[in-house]
Amino acid sequence: MTALIETVIENREMVQPNHANMLDVAHGGNVMKWMDEVGAMSAMRFAGETCVTAHVNRMDFERPIPVGDTAYITAYVYDAGTSSIKVRLVTEREDLRTREREKTTESYFVYVAIDEHNEPTPVPDLMVSSEQEKQLRQEALAGENGD
């Protein structure tokens, strides 16, 4: 078993001009790519296997991330099947000078653990025992369902 809290991955990407669209904010495709990479890291930490993206449940872009700010991405596993792993991802815009953050993007990705032959392989059970883990899981399930 792997504890939910052990799957938490946090990462930052500095939004550079080459990441921007014509409005000088992060291009949505770059944000999605960064989220997918961090989500895969969380899934692999959970499964102990290589994981590939199988499904993106939702991708809500709520506000832009300007050039010069960072995309602060948090991912964690909140549910798992036989070989599939559900990961909640939240991106925040962060001004490193002021430390101000605000949520910009939220999504729910599904990854599949694969073996050395690129075939689906079993994953461990997800352990959710602490109050913090229960809260994180509940937030993910509610968000996944649009609540």
C-alpha positions in Angstrom: 0.0 0.0 0.0 1.1 3.6 -0.7 -0.2 6.5 1.4 -1.9 9.3 -0.5 0.5 11.9 1.1 3.5 10.0 -0.4 2.2 10.7 -3.9 2.2 14.6 -3.5 4.5 16.2 -6.1 5.0 20.0 -6.3 6.9 21.7 -9.1 7.4 25.1 -10.6 7.9 26.2 -14.2 9.0 29.8 -14.9 6.8 31.2 -17.7 9.3 32.5 -20.3 8.5 34.4 -23.5 8.9 31.2 -25.5 6.1 29.6 -23.4 3.7 32.5 -24.1 0.9 33.1 -26.6 0.3 36.4 -28.3 -1.2 37.9 -25.1 2.1 37.3 -23.2 0.6 34.7 -20.9 1.4 31.0 -20.7 0.0 29.0 -23.7 -2.6 26.5 -22.5 -0.8 23.7 -24.3 2.4 24.4 -22.3 0.4 24.4 -19.0 -1.2 21.1 -19.9 2.2 19.6 -20.8 3.6 20.7 -17.4 0.6 19.3 -15.6 0.9 16.0 -17.4 4.5 15.7 -16.5 4.0 16.4 -12.8 0.9 14.1 -12.8 2.9 11.3 -14.3 5.6 11.7 -11.6 2.9 11.4 -8.9 1.4 8.3 -10.6 4.9 6.7 -10.9 5.7 7.5 -7.3 2.5 5.7 -6.3 2.8 2.7 -8.6 6.5 2.1 -8.6 6.1 1.6 -12.4 6.3 3.6 -15.6 2.9 5.3 -16.1 1.4 6.7 -19.3 -1.5 9.2 -19.7 -4.8 7.5 -20.6 -7.4 10.2 -20.1 -7.8 13.8 -19.1 -11.1 14.2 -17.4 -11.4 18.0 -17.4 -9.1 21.0 -18.0 -10.4 24.2 -16.6 -8.4 27.3 -17.3 -9.7 29.9 -14.9 -7.1 32.7 -15.3 -3.8 33.3 -17.2 -0.2 33.0 -16.0 1.8 36.0 -17.2 5.3 35.8 -18.5 7.7 36.2 -15.5 5.4 34.4 -13.0 5.7 30.8 -12.2 3.3 28.0 -12.8 3.2 26.2 -9.4 1.8 22.7 -10.0 0.6 20.3 -7.3 -0.4 16.7 -8.1 -1.5 13.7 -6.0 -3.1 10.3 -6.4 -6.6 10.2 -5.0 -7.9 6.9 -6.4 -6.7 3.7 -8.2 -8.0 0.7 -10.0 -6.3 -2.5 -11.1 -3.7 -0.7 -13.3 -5.2 2.8 -13.5 -4.3 5.8 -11.3 -6.4 9.0 -10.9 -4.4 12.1 -10.2 -5.7 15.6 -9.2 -3.7 18.5 -10.6 -3.9 22.1 -9.5 -1.9 24.9 -11.1 -1.5 28.3 -9.4 0.1 31.5 -10.7 2.8 32.5 -8.4 4.6 35.9 -8.2 8.0 34.9 -6.7 8.7 38.5 -5.5 5.5 38.8 -3.4 4.8 35.0 -3.0 1.2 35.8 -4.1 -0.6 32.7 -5.5 -3.9 32.2 -7.2 -5.4 29.1 -8.8 -5.3 29.2 -12.6 -6.0 25.6 -13.7 -7.4 22.4 -12.4 -7.7 19.0 -14.0 -8.0 15.3 -13.3 -5.8 12.9 -15.2 -5.9 9.1 -15.4 -2.6 7.2 -15.9 -2.0 3.5 -16.5 0.9 1.7 -15.1 2.8 -0.4 -17.7 5.4 -3.1 -17.5 8.6 -3.6 -19.5 6.4 -4.9 -22.5 4.2 -1.8 -22.4 1.3 -3.8 -21.1 -0.9 -2.7 -18.2 0.4 -3.9 -14.8 -1.2 -4.0 -11.4 -0.8 -1.1 -8.9 -0.9 -1.1 -5.1 -3.9 -0.1 -3.0 -4.1 3.6 -2.0 -3.9 4.1 1.7 -6.0 7.1 3.0 -5.8 7.3 6.8 -4.8 10.7 8.1 -7.3 13.6 8.2 -5.3 15.5 5.7 -5.3 12.6 3.2 -9.1 12.2 3.7 -9.6 15.9 3.0 -7.4 15.8 -0.1 -9.3 12.7 -1.4 -12.7 14.2 -0.7 -11.7 17.5 -2.5 -10.5 15.5 -5.6 -13.7 13.3 -5.7 -15.9 16.4 -5.4 -14.0 18.3 -8.1 -13.9 15.3 -10.4 -17.7 15.2 -10.3 -18.0 18.9 -10.8 -19.2 19.7 -7.3 
